Amino acid sequence: QPDNTEVTEDGTSLSAVELSVAGLILEQLGNCLQEAWMGSTEMVVELSAVEKDPGKKRVFRYGDLVTKTGICLELPQGRLEVGWVLPKQAACDLLDQMADHRELPSSKKPNESTVGKLPIELVAVLGKANMTMASLANLKVGELVLLDQWIDSPIPMLVNEKQHYRCWPGRLGSFQAVEVSDCQDG
């Protein structure tokens, strides 16, 4: 087999492009781990090149307790599993360091005036439509898109992506507006 391919566990060969993509994913994962680290000391993630024959290298002594963990990414093109094998004690120490040790504010009850000033996003959904990518690419100014909402039915208004109100579309002066017709608990 050529030098620019890698044989996987199931016997298939990875091309140079696939090896490059795997390296890019691991690099991005390392960068994300570094940036999201909440520990008191800085975390530095160092990545090495993909090993051509990892079976020839022994990372842990025979008999050491190790733990295997990983991330599975499922994409339309396929499934990618990234796994780590760590010494068990080092993994426990790492998880202990990741604990959030920030102190809670002394008052346990939030200040009502502060909570009342928090911005909340309300979204009034006029309707939804499904179309093919080709139809979307050919969409032109002035064309009408048929929505799934009847004109004689109130439209949903969402709070944090959950429907809480039903309302009627309208306008107030030169602004578009909605009139709340009923509230929905839940």
Steps between C-alpha positions, in 0.01 A plus 500: 500500500624858439656701785219760501232256617416356841334163560215511752384222733249372246770472231396801289757757396472871577610736225728795554194728492322293768813506716519877453134545596549281809800715598297818450214367716742405778671841476165681529401275791828581675445875445145475639623312807764768563256790461222344711726390786368641832785386721721734698808411294529532124440187295729440205399236246782369285415285201736267321478365148278199438706188570551273201536191719372575853529134599878535521480764774405417856348798682413328827672221689342160481256462792439876555138592564378706206169649398374542145279794417409675181272715291278373222412743220211396278480681168295433188820376333573249774601448860831600658613373837791671676627300793746562781672248720616660826652367820205461736645711781602781261146506357353529852743781583408680176127479582566630853684801356209570264255544789354848519635646825350847458319624808130566487380850589419545869131573439323186387195681364555700179425869503153537344574838343809356330312193377222723369752691283641189330433503125281216374460427130145452375458352153171518313500229233298608198532151355740242361565360155695203366666525161777333312846651476447549126178696564677712760788571261252615232293717738464852360380832638121528476428126513255374761590220741204299631518459879337230713301756702132569425413870473199461734705339781714680758876460465721354774730724706800324653695575816832313517392286203179381675155619407343709779258727314278512194459833327372682195735689267441869440673836521540788739582822317785421262602184689384143460340371820308208647195499726503224761179301480568234767770355726595136514631361829777244485 
